Structures are given as C-alpha cells and as structure tokens.
Amino acid sequence: NNTKEGFSMKIKLEHWLLILLSLFLILTHNFWLSVDSRPSSWDASAHLNLCLQYRDVLTNADSSIVKNLVAVSGYYPPLYHLSALPFLSLYGFSLSAACLVNLLYLLILLWATYGIGKRLYNELTGLLAALLVSVYPFIVYMTHTFVIDLALTSMVTLGMYLYLRSEDFTKKWPSILFGVVCGIGVLVKWTYVFFLAGPLLYTGWRFFTVTVEKKKVWQN
C-alpha cells in the first residue's frame, strides 16, 4: 500500500511540476509580447491579413460560408487563423494579440511531449522531455511569431501520442481521437499527413505481415 501511495504521490508531483512549467511559460510569453518592439516579418503580417479576411467572411456569413472560408487562402487551411480570432477580438488586431493563440499550441506540445515520454519510459522522462522542448530556441521563436509552424508541430506531437496510446489501433478511444486529431491537423496545414506517414506505414506493414503469417498457419 505504501508503495502504491508513494507512486501515486510521485505522479501527482510531476503533474504539478508540469502545471507550474505551463504557468511559467504563459507568464514569460506574455511578458515578451509586452516588451517586444521588433518590426513584424512578412510571413506574420501575411497571416494576420488572412485573419482579417476570415473575420470578414464570418461577419458576413451566408449559406456558402464553408466555401468562402476555404477560398480565403489558396494554400493555407483556415484553422490556425480561425483559432486566433477570439484573441484578436478580445485584444484588438495586432501581432501581439494574434501570438496569444500560440500559447494554446505550446501547451498542447508540452503535454503531448510529456505523454510520449511517459508512455515510452516513465513520468520523469516525460517531464524532462517537456522541459527540453519548451526551451528549444526554434520552439521559443515560433511561440513569439505569428506563423503556423508551432501549431503544426503541436498537432503532430499530439497525433504521435495518440498513435502510441492506440497500440497499433487496438484501443478504441485513442484510435478514434487519433483520427479526430489527424483531421484537425490537416486543417492546420495540408502537409500534416506527411509527418505521420512513417508510423502509419509501419503499422500497415505490421498488420500485413501478421495477416500473412496467420494465413500460412491456417493453411498448414
């Protein structure tokens, strides 16, 4: 009983540490946005302009709203820009306000990374992995810049976590959630599917080889 209780306390402590890390990142992100005076990059300005166009479509919504949303950009799907609109509505149309949505994707990345580390090794490994990914220079840069890359990274990581939880799609709910996240990921950026192609092909190959082996056993 003492062993189980101690193990339970250990998990709870690491969850609290992850929550504290999340709060620290939120505070530092907001502080950076409040003091950042750099001129915006071309990409960030282009994405903010797309947000304005998406807002206009939603403001003048009609029966063809889905078609109009897809037509706003000839390349980017709408989800990232649509997810930024609540922050832009609350704090005004600025790049600093738009970058607040990156906190949402940063937290998804943080907790999904923790989940992968915990799934493959243990809770401490997951916590260390989450800490490391939160201080990667490029991750920090993407968090402070209004571009799609962080959202794509977080959704790929979440998809990989759910793939591991599904245990080669033998678990019902993780498999269903994996499908949902893949759909969301494609709405973030079309290239999402390529990042998970490797694990999916591996699972398909394993399923094929197991099926062939079973067929040989039945024939014998």
N, C-alpha and C positions, 0 to 999 in steps of 0.2 A: 504493500500500500504506500509506504514511504517513497519507494522508487517511482511509482506511478505519479504520486503527488509532486515529487521533485521534477519529473519530466514535464508535467503539466505546467508547473511554475516557470520552467525554462522556456517553453514555447510562449507563454504569456509575456515574459520579459522581452523576448525577441520581437514580439509583435509591438510592444510598447516602444521599443527602440526604433522600429521601422516607422511607427507613427510620429515619433519625435523627429526622425530624419525627414519625413514628409513635411512636417510643420516648419522645420528649419529651411527647407528648400523653398517653401511658399514665401516665407519672410524675406529670404535673400533675393528671390526673384522679384518680388515687389519693390524691394529697396533698389535693386539695379535699374528697374524700369523708371523709378522716380528720379534717378540721377543721370541716366543715360541721355546724352545730348548729341549722339552721333547722327549724321545725316542718314536717311534710310537708303538701303540698297535698291537696285532696280527690281529685283525679284519680290522683295517685301512690298514695295509700292504697287507692283502689278497685282499681287494677291489682295491687297487692301482695296484696290479698284474693283476687283471681282466681287468682293463683299458688298460694295455699293450696288453693283448690278444685281446681285442676288436679293438684296433688300428691296430694290425696286420691283423685282418680279413678285416677291411675297406681298408687298404693299398693294400691287395691282393684280392680285391673284384672280384667276378665272378657271374655267374648266380645263384649260390646257397648261396648267401650272407645272406639271411634271415635265412636259416637253420644253417649256420655257426655261426651267431650271437647268436641264441638261444642255440647252442651247447657249447658255451664258458663256461657257468656255469651250473651245474646240478641242481642248486637251485634258484639262483637269476635271475630275469628278467634283460634285458640289459639297460633299460632307464637311471637309475641313473648313471651308468658308462659312457654311451654314452654322457650324458649331461655334464660330467666333461671333456671330451676330448678337447673341444675348449680351456678351461683354461689351460690344460696340454700342448697343442700345443703352446700356446702363452707364457707361463711362465716356461716351462720345466717340466719334470716328477718328481714331488716332492709332498709330502703330503700337504705342504702349498699351492701349486698351485691347487691341487685337492680340497682342502677345500673351495676354492673360489666359487665353484658351490653351496655350502650350503647357500651363500648369496641369491641366486635366490629363493631357497625354503623357506628361512627365511622371505623374503619379501612377498611371496605368503601366508605364515602362518599369517603374520602380517595383511595384508589387508583383508584376508578372515575372520579372527577373528573380525576385525573391522566391516565387513559387517554383521556377525552374530549378534553382539551386537546391531548394528543399526537396524537390521531387527526385533529383538525381543523386543528392548526397545527404544533406541534413539541414536543419534550420539555421545553424551558424554559417554554413556555406552560402545559403540563400541571402542572409543578411549582409555578409561581406560582398557578395556579388552585386546586391542592390546599392551598397555604398560606393563600390567602384564605378558602376555605370553612371551614378549620379554626378561623379566628378570628372568623367571623361571630358576633355576640352571641347570636342566637337558636339557632344550632347549639351554641354553648357551653352555653347554658341547657338545651337539650334533652338534652345529654350528661349533665348533672348531675341530671336529673329523670327519674323512672321513668314515662315516658309513651311512647306508640307512635310519635310523630312522627319521631324520628330514624331509627328502623328503616324507616319508610315512605320517608323521604327517601333513605336509602342504597340501598334496593332499586329505587326509581325511577331513581336515577342509574346504578346498575349495569345496569338494563334498557336505559337510553338508550345506554350504552356498547356493549353487545352488539348493539343495533339498528344502531349505526353500523358496528360490525365486520362485521355480516352483509351490508352493502352491498345493501340492499333485498332481503334474504333470498336472495341468490345464493350465499352462502357457507354450506356445510352446518353445520359445528360451531358457529359463532357463532349461527346461526339456531336450532339445537337448544337451545343454552344459553340463548338469549333466551326460548324457550318455558318452559324449566325455571324461570328466574328470575321470569317472569310468574306461574307457578303459586305459587312461594314468596311473591311479593309479595302476591297475593290472600289468602294465609294469614296475612300480617301485618295487612292491613286491606283490607276489601272495596272501598274506593274506589281501590285501586291502579290499576285498569284505566283510570280516567278520566284519569290523568296521562300515560299513553302513548297515549291515543286519537288525539291530533293527529298524531304521526308515523305511526301505523298507517293512519289515514285518508289521509294524504298518499301513503304507499306504495301503498295500494289505488287511489287516483286515478291515480297514475303508471302503474301496471300496466294500468288500464283504458284510459287514453289511448294507451299504446303498443300495446295489443292492437287498438284501433280503427284506429290508423294502419297497422298491419301488414295488417289485414283489407282496408283500402282499396287498399293496394299489391297484394295478391293478386288483388283484383277487377279492377284495371286491367291 
